[in-house]
Amino acid sequence: MPRMLDVSEDVRAEIGDEEADRLLAGDNAPGSYDCTSCRTPGDSEQERTSTVLFVGEETAVLAFAHASCIPSQVVRVAEEQLQGAVASITASDAADALSAAHPEQAVLGVTSGLVLIDGELHPALVVEPTAPVARPGSDGLTDEFLPLLADQGFQPVMDLSQKPAVLPGWSVLVAMGQLHSVLQPGPGGAGQAAWWQAHQPLQVTEGWRAAANKSHTVLVFAAPVGSIGQQPREDLLRDALEKAAANGRLVAAAMPLAGT
């Protein structure tokens, strides 16, 4: 049965047309797999799936990911990291090794909530990657998510008693009560480009939407992986934000609301 596979031109060039066509026909593609990006199960018969080719000096490993997580691509990694993946007994072990080998494949997790500042509820988004984020071309050993955001103009948060400053050129796009994207200035100052894009628009609460329509501003907080987590209640979310701020692991910016 044909799989819902995406095979990029770069991947096709590496594996050859014949192998790429076999994959697309479903001959060599798995039905179920563990996504090499988000680590959750996927099914290439039911959802769009990216082929991701990890290439070392002598070894190549073909892995699979939700197309909503990362696009089909070729990823260059150290040979010893690939050898560790090849030697792994199970597919999940191999995916763990590949995930560790390529930490910049982090996905940005976004949570919406209301934050009380100076007696007023403000609509907020909390951004936390699923893995450490490295600068392009770096050794990948240091999580530079906060320094990268500081370069963009995000400011450190010492406590949550003051609203962050507005970040020029950025905005949050909400349409029909759903969160679509966080936009940043485009290349060369031309328009805007998506910094974060929802795979599927995220529903926000009526309270969040009402507060956003009132202030026309959204507060965007960001913290490194492991700082906030998925908090089931807004009081727990605030506690986590305050703890991250106290540990110097929180930055923020205010952004105009685009849409309704």
Backbone as CSV, one residue per row, in Angstrom:
resi,resn,N_x,N_y,N_z,CA_x,CA_y,CA_z,C_x,C_y,C_z
1,MET,0.857,-1.198,0.000,0.000,0.000,0.000,0.889,1.243,0.000
2,PRO,0.630,2.219,-0.880,1.455,3.426,-0.917,1.430,4.154,0.424
3,ARG,2.589,4.678,0.787,2.709,5.428,2.038,2.591,6.919,1.756
4,MET,2.241,7.670,2.794,2.129,9.127,2.663,3.487,9.747,2.966
5,LEU,4.460,9.444,2.103,5.837,9.843,2.347,6.222,11.089,1.553
6,ASP,7.030,11.931,2.180,7.679,13.036,1.488,9.157,12.682,1.347
7,VAL,9.663,12.701,0.116,11.083,12.456,-0.139,11.637,13.691,-0.837
8,SER,12.478,14.450,-0.155,13.000,15.691,-0.728,13.986,15.384,-1.858
9,GLU,14.252,16.395,-2.666,15.207,16.215,-3.764,16.589,15.875,-3.230
10,ASP,16.977,16.449,-2.083,18.289,16.145,-1.497,18.372,14.678,-1.081
11,VAL,17.287,14.174,-0.451,17.273,12.774,-0.040,17.287,11.869,-1.276
12,ARG,16.492,12.225,-2.276,16.444,11.429,-3.511,17.825,11.363,-4.164
13,ALA,18.541,12.499,-4.172,19.869,12.526,-4.787,20.838,11.597,-4.054
14,GLU,20.656,11.459,-2.736,21.552,10.609,-1.946,21.224,9.128,-2.113
15,ILE,19.940,8.770,-2.132,19.563,7.350,-2.125,19.288,6.817,-3.531
16,GLY,19.132,7.717,-4.510,18.888,7.290,-5.882,17.400,7.216,-6.206
17,ASP,17.076,7.392,-7.475,15.672,7.402,-7.903,14.980,6.076,-7.636
18,GLU,15.709,4.966,-7.858,15.085,3.650,-7.714,14.635,3.410,-6.273
19,GLU,15.529,3.705,-5.324,15.182,3.500,-3.916,14.089,4.475,-3.485
20,ALA,14.162,5.724,-3.952,13.138,6.710,-3.607,11.772,6.265,-4.111
21,ASP,11.719,5.736,-5.337,10.447,5.276,-5.899,9.909,4.071,-5.132
22,ARG,10.808,3.185,-4.674,10.359,2.041,-3.876,9.751,2.503,-2.558
23,LEU,10.384,3.510,-1.948,9.843,4.058,-0.703,8.451,4.632,-0.924
24,LEU,8.315,5.421,-1.979,7.027,6.072,-2.251,5.943,5.045,-2.577
25,ALA,6.347,3.914,-3.147,5.386,2.854,-3.465,5.027,2.030,-2.236
26,GLY,5.770,2.232,-1.150,5.477,1.506,0.078,6.254,0.217,0.235
27,ASP,7.191,-0.068,-0.680,7.920,-1.340,-0.618,8.867,-1.407,0.580
28,ASN,9.634,-0.336,0.795,10.659,-0.357,1.838,10.340,0.580,2.997
29,ALA,9.172,1.165,3.022,8.829,2.137,4.071,8.074,1.443,5.203
30,PRO,8.325,1.852,6.434,7.593,1.242,7.549,6.172,1.777,7.614
31,GLY,5.265,0.983,8.197,3.937,1.514,8.473,4.035,2.435,9.675
32,SER,4.318,1.854,10.827,4.477,2.651,12.042,5.948,2.919,12.305
33,TYR,6.233,4.008,12.995,7.616,4.405,13.297,7.599,5.327,14.502
34,ASP,8.754,5.546,15.094,8.915,6.566,16.119,9.522,7.792,15.448
35,CYS,8.830,8.925,15.547,9.301,10.164,14.913,10.680,10.530,15.451
36,THR,11.633,10.741,14.544,12.992,11.052,14.966,13.112,12.459,15.534
37,SER,12.055,13.261,15.425,12.077,14.611,15.979,11.379,14.689,17.330
38,CYS,10.090,14.304,17.384,9.322,14.493,18.631,9.237,13.233,19.472
39,ARG,9.722,12.086,18.922,9.823,10.848,19.670,8.478,10.165,19.922
40,THR,7.413,10.601,19.289,6.117,9.941,19.458,5.815,9.093,18.224
41,PRO,4.910,8.101,18.355,4.643,7.199,17.231,4.031,7.920,16.028
42,GLY,4.332,7.386,14.861,3.729,7.880,13.627,3.307,6.705,12.760
43,ASP,2.502,6.981,11.750,2.009,5.941,10.854,2.007,6.498,9.436
44,SER,2.895,5.968,8.607,3.032,6.513,7.248,1.858,6.150,6.350
45,GLU,0.953,5.285,6.824,-0.256,4.999,6.055,-1.381,5.984,6.369
46,GLN,-1.242,6.688,7.522,-2.324,7.550,7.985,-1.971,9.042,7.982
47,GLU,-0.683,9.389,7.991,-0.303,10.805,8.102,0.960,11.064,7.285
48,ARG,1.097,12.286,6.842,2.249,12.654,6.025,3.526,12.454,6.836
49,THR,4.498,11.836,6.209,5.717,11.420,6.885,6.935,11.881,6.090
50,SER,7.902,12.452,6.768,9.138,12.898,6.124,10.202,11.808,6.199
51,THR,10.913,11.609,5.109,12.106,10.762,5.140,13.289,11.653,5.495
52,VAL,14.047,11.249,6.523,15.197,12.021,6.989,16.422,11.123,6.896
53,LEU,17.377,11.510,6.081,18.576,10.703,5.867,19.739,11.282,6.666
54,PHE,20.202,10.509,7.666,21.366,10.904,8.447,22.602,10.331,7.766
55,VAL,23.569,11.184,7.453,24.734,10.778,6.671,26.011,11.069,7.456
56,GLY,26.831,10.029,7.647,28.152,10.188,8.239,29.213,10.113,7.159
57,GLU,30.470,9.892,7.588,31.548,9.790,6.608,31.405,8.520,5.749
58,GLU,30.972,7.410,6.373,30.886,6.145,5.658,29.504,5.498,5.738
59,THR,28.693,5.959,6.673,27.414,5.298,6.945,26.263,6.272,6.723
60,ALA,25.122,5.738,6.280,23.899,6.524,6.156,22.754,5.744,6.783
61,VAL,21.894,6.440,7.493,20.728,5.822,8.128,19.488,6.604,7.726
62,LEU,18.485,5.886,7.225,17.227,6.522,6.841,16.255,6.436,8.015
63,ALA,15.753,7.568,8.448,14.800,7.619,9.556,13.532,8.308,9.064
64,PHE,12.512,8.321,9.922,11.215,8.873,9.533,10.711,9.818,10.611
65,ALA,9.968,10.827,10.206,9.453,11.830,11.129,8.104,12.323,10.637
66,HIS,7.278,12.806,11.563,6.039,13.460,11.146,6.395,14.645,10.245
67,ALA,5.707,14.771,9.122,5.955,15.918,8.247,5.637,17.232,8.961
68,SER,4.762,17.181,9.969,4.431,18.385,10.729,5.550,18.775,11.689
69,CYS,6.492,17.851,11.959,7.613,18.152,12.857,8.800,18.729,12.082
70,ILE,9.277,18.004,11.091,10.400,18.476,10.278,10.202,18.028,8.832
71,PRO,10.729,18.790,7.882,10.602,18.385,6.479,11.604,17.286,6.134
72,SER,11.371,16.618,5.011,12.325,15.647,4.500,13.630,16.360,4.188
73,GLN,14.753,15.762,4.639,16.033,16.449,4.485,17.184,15.469,4.700
74,VAL,18.383,15.918,4.316,19.625,15.199,4.598,20.320,15.897,5.756
75,VAL,20.706,15.112,6.774,21.352,15.659,7.968,22.740,15.053,8.081
76,ARG,23.763,15.904,8.110,25.143,15.431,8.254,25.474,15.295,9.734
77,VAL,25.973,14.118,10.129,26.340,13.880,11.525,27.676,13.156,11.566
78,ALA,28.289,13.107,12.758,29.568,12.432,12.921,29.395,10.924,12.733
79,GLU,30.384,10.298,12.136,30.303,8.869,11.844,30.095,8.027,13.100
80,GLU,30.778,8.395,14.193,30.651,7.573,15.402,29.237,7.627,15.980
81,GLN,28.557,8.740,15.778,27.184,8.835,16.263,26.261,7.944,15.431
82,LEU,26.505,7.900,14.120,25.710,7.022,13.270,25.999,5.559,13.572
83,GLN,27.269,5.229,13.817,27.611,3.842,14.137,26.873,3.395,15.395
84,GLY,26.751,4.306,16.362,26.009,3.979,17.572,24.551,3.699,17.267
85,ALA,23.993,4.457,16.325,22.597,4.232,15.948,22.433,2.909,15.214
86,VAL,23.354,2.599,14.310,23.271,1.362,13.541,23.396,0.150,14.466
87,ALA,24.238,0.276,15.503,24.456,-0.849,16.413,23.302,-1.047,17.386
88,SER,22.422,-0.084,17.479,21.311,-0.199,18.422,20.400,-1.353,18.021
89,ILE,19.854,-2.021,19.024,19.063,-3.216,18.760,17.668,-2.874,18.281
90,THR,17.063,-1.836,18.834,15.687,-1.496,18.472,15.625,-0.165,17.743
91,ALA,14.528,0.022,17.026,14.349,1.275,16.286,14.291,2.465,17.225
92,SER,13.696,2.265,18.400,13.590,3.387,19.338,14.963,3.771,19.863
93,ASP,15.835,2.775,20.108,17.193,3.088,20.535,17.938,3.854,19.445
94,ALA,17.730,3.422,18.202,18.385,4.105,17.100,17.907,5.549,17.000
95,ALA,16.600,5.750,17.141,16.055,7.106,17.067,16.577,7.957,18.212
96,ASP,16.735,7.355,19.408,17.311,8.099,20.531,18.720,8.565,20.194
97,ALA,19.516,7.659,19.609,20.885,8.012,19.271,20.924,9.115,18.224
98,LEU,20.030,9.023,17.230,19.998,10.043,16.185,19.506,11.371,16.729
99,SER,18.548,11.314,17.635,18.050,12.548,18.242,19.160,13.237,19.016
100,ALA,19.942,12.454,19.754,21.051,13.031,20.507,22.140,13.537,19.570
101,ALA,22.263,12.879,18.404,23.305,13.266,17.466,22.995,14.593,16.789
102,HIS,21.728,14.956,16.750,21.349,16.162,16.009,20.415,17.022,16.856
103,PRO,20.947,17.617,17.932,20.078,18.297,18.889,19.381,19.524,18.338
104,GLU,19.899,20.124,17.234,19.255,21.337,16.737,17.927,21.066,16.066
105,GLN,17.511,19.773,15.973,16.211,19.460,15.424,15.106,19.655,16.471
106,ALA,15.324,20.576,17.389,14.321,20.843,18.415,13.059,21.414,17.776
107,VAL,11.940,21.091,18.374,10.649,21.650,17.980,10.227,22.626,19.069
108,LEU,9.702,23.776,18.669,9.248,24.754,19.646,7.847,24.405,20.134
109,GLY,7.712,24.146,21.415,6.408,23.931,22.014,5.832,25.252,22.490
110,VAL,4.570,25.508,22.204,3.939,26.781,22.566,2.682,26.520,23.386
111,THR,2.591,27.177,24.539,1.434,27.067,25.428,0.838,28.451,25.631
112,SER,-0.486,28.545,25.611,-1.142,29.834,25.863,-1.693,29.864,27.287
113,GLY,-1.733,31.055,27.858,-2.268,31.208,29.210,-2.414,32.679,29.547
114,LEU,-3.052,32.952,30.678,-3.214,34.323,31.161,-2.267,34.557,32.330
115,VAL,-1.579,35.689,32.307,-0.618,36.031,33.352,-1.061,37.331,34.014
116,LEU,-1.142,37.326,35.338,-1.568,38.503,36.093,-0.364,39.395,36.370
117,ILE,-0.420,40.628,35.866,0.640,41.618,36.107,-0.014,42.920,36.526
118,ASP,0.365,43.409,37.686,-0.146,44.685,38.197,-1.674,44.705,38.216
119,GLY,-2.259,43.592,38.655,-3.699,43.525,38.824,-4.502,43.317,37.563
120,GLU,-3.821,43.094,36.444,-4.536,42.922,35.168,-4.086,41.631,34.495
121,LEU,-5.043,40.899,33.909,-4.732,39.659,33.202,-4.258,39.972,31.783
122,HIS,-3.117,39.396,31.428,-2.551,39.604,30.094,-2.463,38.274,29.349
123,PRO,-2.826,38.273,28.057,-2.667,37.040,27.274,-1.185,36.762,27.051
124,ALA,-0.787,35.524,27.258,0.626,35.173,27.130,0.800,33.895,26.342
125,LEU,1.950,33.775,25.713,2.403,32.535,25.098,3.724,32.156,25.752
126,VAL,3.885,30.884,26.030,5.126,30.387,26.608,5.759,29.436,25.596
127,VAL,6.992,29.748,25.213,7.703,28.976,24.195,8.839,28.211,24.861
128,GLU,8.861,26.899,24.626,9.930,26.062,25.182,10.288,24.984,24.166
129,PRO,11.555,24.894,23.760,11.948,23.856,22.796,11.881,22.468,23.423
130,THR,11.821,21.458,22.552,11.811,20.074,23.024,13.218,19.533,23.248
131,ALA,14.240,20.302,22.848,15.628,19.869,22.997,16.505,21.114,23.007
132,PRO,17.769,20.998,23.453,18.677,22.146,23.395,18.791,22.684,21.969
133,VAL,18.994,23.986,21.860,19.095,24.639,20.557,20.511,25.189,20.406
134,ALA,21.181,24.806,19.335,22.550,25.256,19.083,22.556,26.270,17.945
135,ARG,23.583,27.101,17.940,23.755,28.012,16.800,24.206,27.218,15.577
136,PRO,23.762,27.611,14.393,24.244,26.930,13.182,25.766,26.994,13.096
137,GLY,26.370,25.847,12.827,27.816,25.800,12.689,28.577,25.612,13.981
138,SER,27.872,25.621,15.139,28.565,25.432,16.417,28.770,23.944,16.679
139,ASP,29.474,23.630,17.773,29.722,22.220,18.093,28.482,21.531,18.643
140,GLY,27.401,22.303,18.924,26.151,21.721,19.383,26.140,21.283,20.827
141,LEU,27.193,21.614,21.573,27.287,21.155,22.957,26.648,22.127,23.945
142,THR,26.399,23.349,23.506,25.854,24.378,24.394,24.460,24.778,23.938
143,ASP,23.520,24.840,24.887,22.175,25.303,24.576,22.203,26.821,24.480
144,GLU,21.977,27.339,23.283,22.066,28.788,23.066,20.722,29.391,22.710
145,PHE,19.643,28.759,23.159,18.306,29.263,22.854,18.127,30.694,23.377
146,LEU,18.477,30.934,24.646,18.295,32.282,25.203,19.216,33.313,24.553
147,PRO,20.514,33.023,24.352,21.347,34.002,23.641,20.849,34.317,22.238
148,LEU,20.336,33.305,21.537,19.792,33.548,20.195,18.601,34.493,20.256
149,LEU,17.731,34.313,21.267,16.583,35.207,21.414,17.023,36.600,21.848
150,ALA,18.061,36.656,22.689,18.590,37.968,23.090,19.087,38.737,21.868
151,ASP,19.694,38.013,20.930,20.140,38.656,19.685,18.966,39.245,18.913
152,GLN,17.783,38.652,19.058,16.589,39.124,18.358,15.902,40.276,19.100
153,GLY,16.310,40.534,20.338,15.726,41.638,21.095,14.888,41.243,22.295
154,PHE,14.743,39.939,22.561,14.050,39.507,23.779,14.859,39.941,24.998
155,GLN,14.150,40.315,26.068,14.807,40.818,27.263,14.706,39.818,28.407
156,PRO,15.768,39.723,29.252,15.689,38.829,30.419,14.567,39.259,31.363
157,VAL,13.904,38.285,31.972,12.850,38.543,32.945,13.402,38.240,34.335
158,MET,13.440,39.251,35.187,13.904,39.060,36.558,12.753,38.602,37.463
159,ASP,11.585,39.178,37.229,10.371,38.743,37.929,9.185,39.057,37.027
160,LEU,8.001,38.629,37.444,6.819,38.787,36.589,5.941,39.961,37.017
161,SER,6.525,40.947,37.667,5.732,42.071,38.143,5.637,43.200,37.124
162,GLN,6.413,43.116,36.031,6.395,44.164,35.016,6.196,43.559,33.639
163,LYS,5.468,44.290,32.805,5.285,43.851,31.426,6.593,43.990,30.657
164,PRO,6.906,43.023,29.795,8.094,43.169,28.947,7.887,44.241,27.892
165,ALA,8.999,44.729,27.354,8.946,45.775,26.336,8.481,45.205,25.002
166,VAL,7.898,46.068,24.182,7.435,45.667,22.853,8.644,45.412,21.952
167,LEU,8.580,44.316,21.186,9.654,43.965,20.259,9.253,44.420,18.858
168,PRO,9.907,45.450,18.312,9.504,46.003,17.012,9.571,44.968,15.895
169,GLY,8.559,44.994,15.033,8.559,44.139,13.858,7.991,42.749,14.070
170,TRP,7.734,42.384,15.334,7.186,41.062,15.650,5.690,41.187,15.924
171,SER,4.936,40.110,15.726,3.519,40.109,16.053,3.035,38.672,16.225
172,VAL,1.854,38.529,16.828,1.236,37.222,17.044,-0.047,37.181,16.229
173,LEU,-0.165,36.168,15.359,-1.313,36.074,14.458,-2.365,35.132,15.045
174,VAL,-3.542,35.689,15.330,-4.691,34.918,15.805,-5.851,35.198,14.862
175,ALA,-6.533,34.146,14.424,-7.677,34.320,13.534,-8.795,33.383,13.969
176,MET,-9.999,33.935,14.116,-11.181,33.151,14.493,-10.951,32.348,15.774
177,GLY,-10.257,32.983,16.718,-10.045,32.329,18.005,-8.993,31.248,17.991
178,GLN,-8.174,31.184,16.942,-7.123,30.174,16.857,-5.769,30.837,16.636
179,LEU,-4.761,30.296,17.320,-3.396,30.806,17.211,-2.722,30.191,15.997
180,HIS,-2.237,31.039,15.094,-1.633,30.544,13.863,-0.108,30.631,13.867
181,SER,0.450,31.764,14.291,1.900,31.893,14.178,2.405,33.077,14.999
182,VAL,3.718,33.062,15.223,4.451,34.204,15.755,5.319,34.705,14.612
183,LEU,5.162,35.971,14.254,5.835,36.528,13.088,6.991,37.426,13.495
184,GLN,8.080,37.354,12.730,9.242,38.202,12.956,9.533,39.004,11.694
185,PRO,10.387,40.030,11.784,10.713,40.799,10.579,11.311,39.911,9.500
186,GLY,10.892,40.143,8.255,11.399,39.350,7.145,12.822,39.732,6.777
187,PRO,13.468,38.918,5.950,14.843,39.211,5.517,14.937,40.567,4.835
188,GLY,15.946,41.327,5.218,16.144,42.636,4.598,15.056,43.635,4.919
189,GLY,14.288,43.356,5.996,13.231,44.284,6.397,12.001,44.223,5.523
190,ALA,11.909,43.198,4.671,10.763,43.084,3.774,9.664,42.253,4.430
191,GLY,8.606,42.910,4.888,7.451,42.211,5.445,7.791,41.414,6.695
192,GLN,7.037,40.325,6.910,7.248,39.470,8.066,7.352,38.014,7.619
193,ALA,8.048,37.235,8.438,8.180,35.804,8.196,7.815,35.071,9.467
194,ALA,7.393,33.821,9.352,6.997,33.045,10.532,8.236,32.611,11.312
195,TRP,8.294,33.004,12.583,9.323,32.491,13.499,8.867,31.146,14.051
196,TRP,7.572,31.077,14.384,6.944,29.823,14.788,5.611,29.727,14.069
197,GLN,5.319,28.538,13.533,4.068,28.320,12.800,3.391,27.077,13.375
198,ALA,2.123,27.190,13.743,1.395,26.027,14.251,1.193,25.021,13.128
199,HIS,1.432,23.735,13.424,1.178,22.698,12.433,-0.314,22.674,12.085
200,GLN,-1.129,22.818,13.122,-2.560,23.049,12.968,-2.909,24.191,13.908
201,PRO,-3.754,25.155,13.489,-4.081,26.284,14.364,-4.513,25.804,15.752
202,LEU,-3.995,26.476,16.786,-4.270,26.091,18.166,-5.426,26.920,18.728
203,GLN,-6.380,26.249,19.329,-7.513,26.940,19.932,-7.067,27.665,21.193
204,VAL,-7.520,28.902,21.378,-7.267,29.629,22.619,-8.592,29.812,23.343
205,THR,-8.521,30.037,24.649,-9.748,30.174,25.435,-10.416,31.515,25.139
206,GLU,-11.699,31.586,25.472,-12.428,32.852,25.302,-11.798,33.942,26.166
207,GLY,-11.364,33.570,27.374,-10.735,34.545,28.253,-9.446,35.091,27.665
208,TRP,-8.655,34.212,27.071,-7.393,34.633,26.440,-7.681,35.562,25.268
209,ARG,-8.654,35.149,24.461,-8.986,35.945,23.273,-9.539,37.315,23.673
210,ALA,-10.389,37.339,24.711,-10.959,38.612,25.169,-9.863,39.541,25.679
211,ALA,-8.918,38.983,26.447,-7.822,39.807,26.967,-6.939,40.321,25.834
212,ALA,-6.710,39.481,24.824,-5.891,39.898,23.689,-6.586,40.994,22.877
213,ASN,-7.890,40.868,22.676,-8.630,41.891,21.931,-8.708,43.200,22.703
214,LYS,-8.642,43.100,24.026,-8.693,44.314,24.854,-7.365,45.065,24.816
215,SER,-6.273,44.328,24.963,-4.960,44.983,25.035,-4.270,45.102,23.682
216,HIS,-4.727,44.304,22.698,-4.102,44.243,21.369,-2.621,43.880,21.459
217,THR,-2.253,43.211,22.548,-0.856,42.846,22.780,-0.800,41.466,23.407
218,VAL,0.193,40.689,23.004,0.427,39.360,23.582,1.832,39.338,24.174
219,LEU,1.965,38.814,25.387,3.267,38.678,26.017,3.832,37.302,25.667
220,VAL,5.025,37.280,25.115,5.649,36.022,24.702,6.849,35.748,25.607
221,PHE,6.754,34.678,26.390,7.833,34.253,27.273,8.529,33.054,26.641
222,ALA,9.836,32.955,26.835,10.583,31.828,26.274,11.612,31.353,27.286
223,ALA,11.786,30.027,27.350,12.718,29.424,28.289,13.343,28.198,27.656
224,PRO,14.551,27.800,28.066,15.197,26.606,27.499,14.448,25.340,27.871
225,VAL,14.735,24.260,27.165,14.106,22.964,27.401,14.247,22.572,28.878
226,GLY,13.159,22.056,29.430,13.173,21.589,30.807,12.891,22.650,31.843
227,SER,12.630,23.898,31.412,12.435,24.990,32.374,10.984,25.144,32.827
228,ILE,10.039,24.902,31.941,8.625,25.162,32.231,7.816,23.875,32.254
229,GLY,7.862,23.115,31.178,7.074,21.892,31.086,5.619,22.183,30.776
230,GLN,4.840,21.130,30.606,3.408,21.261,30.336,2.653,21.378,31.664
231,GLN,2.166,22.569,31.964,1.479,22.809,33.224,-0.037,22.780,33.001
232,PRO,-0.766,21.979,33.776,-2.204,21.820,33.525,-3.055,23.006,33.976
233,ARG,-2.508,23.865,34.861,-3.287,25.009,35.356,-2.440,26.275,35.265
234,GLU,-3.137,27.422,35.160,-2.416,28.681,34.980,-1.647,29.095,36.227
235,ASP,-2.119,28.690,37.439,-1.340,29.010,38.630,-0.025,28.236,38.651
236,LEU,-0.068,26.992,38.160,1.163,26.198,38.077,2.081,26.744,36.982
237,LEU,1.482,27.235,35.896,2.272,27.845,34.833,3.000,29.076,35.360
238,ARG,2.289,29.893,36.138,2.930,31.083,36.686,4.059,30.702,37.639
239,ASP,3.815,29.690,38.468,4.869,29.234,39.390,6.112,28.820,38.608
240,ALA,5.904,28.099,37.508,7.031,27.641,36.691,7.752,28.822,36.036
241,LEU,6.983,29.817,35.588,7.589,31.014,35.000,8.413,31.772,36.039
242,GLU,7.872,31.909,37.233,8.590,32.628,38.287,9.877,31.907,38.669
243,LYS,9.814,30.579,38.715,11.014,29.805,39.041,12.072,29.966,37.945
244,ALA,11.635,29.915,36.674,12.572,30.091,35.562,13.198,31.478,35.599
245,ALA,12.387,32.506,35.905,12.909,33.873,35.995,13.941,33.982,37.113
246,ALA,13.640,33.389,38.271,14.562,33.445,39.405,15.883,32.761,39.091
247,ASN,15.843,31.761,38.204,17.061,31.031,37.825,17.752,31.626,36.605
248,GLY,17.250,32.795,36.123,17.861,33.434,34.964,17.633,32.691,33.662
249,ARG,16.518,31.945,33.586,16.240,31.107,32.415,14.956,31.539,31.703
250,LEU,14.649,32.835,31.725,13.417,33.311,31.099,13.664,34.642,30.410
251,VAL,13.207,34.742,29.164,13.217,36.005,28.431,11.803,36.263,27.935
252,ALA,11.538,37.502,27.541,10.166,37.831,27.119,10.167,39.053,26.218
253,ALA,9.049,39.213,25.534,8.800,40.393,24.708,7.297,40.543,24.554
254,ALA,6.849,41.778,24.427,5.457,42.058,24.102,5.334,42.231,22.597
255,MET,4.250,41.671,22.030,4.061,41.745,20.577,2.633,42.150,20.261
256,PRO,2.452,42.985,19.258,1.092,43.366,18.855,0.293,42.160,18.394
257,LEU,-0.997,42.185,18.649,-1.905,41.139,18.176,-2.271,41.435,16.722
258,ALA,-2.075,40.448,15.870,-2.536,40.548,14.479,-3.734,39.629,14.332
259,GLY,-4.855,40.133,13.869,-6.063,39.335,13.738,-6.994,39.585,14.914
260,THR,-7.889,38.617,15.150,-8.888,38.792,16.209,-8.992,37.520,17.027
